[in-house]
């Protein structure tokens, strides 16, 4: 399931510590029965007002890309594995033309 982390980046120099930035990220801990498509569906449903097959497919691709260093085969994710959940990018779908126009 989903885990949320705030990572603080520190710079230590001449005895003084400075926070140089922070990264707010969501991590998914793979559980038995999980697959990338189901994870993508869950994230899109939680973060978007509308969920279409296209929006899930786009997020699945982003999820795969964000975790390309950990995934050799998208069909082989293992329980206990950690996946980075990328931000959901809302893409406007092209307007559909009504027939007869």
Secondary structure in CASP SS format (residue, H / E / C, confidence):
PFRMAT SS
TARGET T0000
AUTHOR 0000-0000-0000
METHOD secondary structure of the structure
MODEL  1
X C 1.00
X E 1.00
X E 1.00
X E 1.00
X E 1.00
X E 1.00
X E 1.00
X E 1.00
X E 1.00
X E 1.00
X E 1.00
X E 1.00
X E 1.00
X C 1.00
X C 1.00
X E 1.00
X E 1.00
X E 1.00
X E 1.00
X E 1.00
X E 1.00
X E 1.00
X E 1.00
X E 1.00
X E 1.00
X E 1.00
X E 1.00
X E 1.00
X E 1.00
X C 1.00
X C 1.00
X C 1.00
X C 1.00
X C 1.00
X C 1.00
X H 1.00
X H 1.00
X H 1.00
X H 1.00
X H 1.00
X H 1.00
X H 1.00
X H 1.00
X H 1.00
X H 1.00
X H 1.00
X H 1.00
X C 1.00
X C 1.00
X C 1.00
X C 1.00
X C 1.00
X H 1.00
X H 1.00
X H 1.00
X H 1.00
X H 1.00
X H 1.00
X H 1.00
X H 1.00
X H 1.00
X H 1.00
X H 1.00
X H 1.00
X H 1.00
X H 1.00
X C 1.00
X C 1.00
X C 1.00
X C 1.00
X C 1.00
X C 1.00
X C 1.00
X C 1.00
X C 1.00
X C 1.00
X C 1.00
X C 1.00
X C 1.00
X C 1.00
X C 1.00
X E 1.00
X E 1.00
X E 1.00
X E 1.00
X C 1.00
X C 1.00
X C 1.00
X C 1.00
X C 1.00
X C 1.00
X C 1.00
X C 1.00
X C 1.00
X C 1.00
X C 1.00
X C 1.00
X C 1.00
X C 1.00
X C 1.00
X C 1.00
END
